[in-house]
Structures are given as C-alpha cells and as structure tokens.
Amino acid sequence: MSSRSQANTQDDDGLEAAIDQAIAACDGDMRSTIRALIVANEYLAAEVSELMKAVSHAYVRGRFQTYSG
C-alpha cells in the first residue's frame, strides 16, 4: 500500500471517529447532531468574517507591513 493510500485511510479513520463522537455527544440523535454541526459551522463562519474584517482594517491602517522577500 502506498503512503498516500495509508494517509487517506488514516484520515478516513479519524473522520469516522469524529463522526462517532459527534453522534455520541448528541445521545445518538441524528437530528440533534446535524443541528449542532450547523450551529457550530455558522459560529465558525461568523468568527472568520470578524477576523477578516479586523485584518482588513489593520492592513488599511498600515499596521501590517508587506513582505518583499
């Protein structure tokens, strides 16, 4: 088996474990699991949006210097 296949298998195993944990956290209720994942995703999207705004404002104000390598 190639290292790429092994990596994919490990990623799949980790994903399966995460799925099982999410379902277990919601006492096996699939609807609650999906609801919790949607709420978490919306929260993370809002956080990304706020961070992007903060970085944009800082960049405009000259708080970040560009890298000219």
Phi, psi and omega in degrees: 000135182285163180294329178294318178294321179295319179296317179297320179295318179294320177297317179297319179297318178295320179294316178299320178295319179296321178297313179299320179294319180296317179294317179297323179296336179256024178055034176081000181277109184296322180296317178294323179297313180296318179300314180298320180292322178294316179298315179298319180295318178295320178298313181295322178297320178294320178298316179299317180299315179296318179295320179296321177296316181297317179293319180298316180295319180295320180296315181298324181278001176081021181278345176248135176260142179284152179264126181251009173045000000 
